[in-house]
Amino acid sequence: MSVIVLYLLLFCVLAWNNFKLATGLVIMLLPAYFIRFNLGPLPSTILECSFGALFFVWILRYFKKDWLKIKNFYNEHKILTWFIFLLLSFSTLGIFISWDPVQSLGIWRAYFLEPILFFWLLVGRRAEFKKDDLIWFLSLSTVAVSIVAILQKIFGLTLFTALIKADSQNRVTSFFTSPNAVGLYLGPIIPLAIYGLKNTKLRKYYFGILVLSLITLVLSFSEGVLVALGVVSVGALFLFGYKKIAGLFVLFGIIGVMVISPIQQSLLFKNQSGQNRLTLWSYTWNYLNKNKINFIFGAGLNQFNKKIQRPVNDFKKIEPLIFPHNIILNFWSEIGLFGVIFFISIYLLALKNSYKKSIQNKYFGVALLLCLVIFFIHGLVDVPYFKNDLSFLWWVILAIIFI
């Protein structure tokens, strides 16, 4: 306990003297949420404490003058601001729909309240942060994830088993609990890191980061992110004018699906993983369609296993899970129909704004579009938001797009 208090004090001192560096450290610590402890009776993480210290300093030192910038942002992006407010409001309802409001309150705080507050902090401090700063911090956050994953492969998957569980299919997991979590975190950052190669001073570092990240994704063999990267690679070729090459890749992809059995089974959900997802989606859809209350409000935060999976699942076939592994159904089951509508609305505004940026700055705008597409494609078969690091990652990406 005394060590945590000392850490908080030191972080506050750092934030007071160098707010930009402290903010960057919070972003670089996104994957470190697995370091958990209790502050008195309250469970917390190193990520949450770091953000709390940063936010405390911001309120004391900067909020009064940053409030004007936030008001200006509202005038520039009224629709986005209202969608964010409504998303937060309907996520709050998810606490009260839950059978366990105390636990759900903690989930809401970690996945919605704190990441959204961090977004507004970045909006308020937008004069201090360039887009390149946030991209650099995000890129640096991947280094430890990649190094640990590669070390796992070299020295054996039992490395760091005090923190994680080894994967049964010999895939690396880094700090996380599954190989797919590696892809969910690294995938959306890769297009931003590729854009970072334009920075001549940092080019060699970005190149090293990209090499480490791509090696890690191969070792994790997260099918969802590999498919997403394949799709956006073709899209990038098309957007930059290499239409014939893009067409050839599409042709090779179609032939691969037709001829190579493992690829066909994965993309058509014929393998065990795909069949499990279809089953989870049917559980969720049946629950949502059971009555009007379920359809509108979902199951509540952190209730998928208790209300949707457990009553109907054969646990000999599918392990206990906490989400249905589909971005639409994830939000719908957790925070209801209106929650998913407002999140998708925010996503579409992000796409629109990224497209506008691609007209002004093609490389930057395309990087943002590819980042968003990876997030969504992988999210069709996984959980790209409902995790401590991923929820913060989403709102940092949104800040890069809009500020």
PyMOL commands that set and color helices and strands:
alter all, ss='L'
color gray80, all
select helices_A, chain A and resi 2-17+19-28+30-34+46-61+63-76+78-97+101-124+131-155+179-196+203-220+223-239+243-259+261-267+272-288+292-297+304-309+327-360+362-379+388-402
alter helices_A, ss='H'
color red, helices_A
select strands_A, chain A and resi 36-39+42-45
alter strands_A, ss='S'
color yellow, strands_A
deselect
rebuild
show_as cartoon
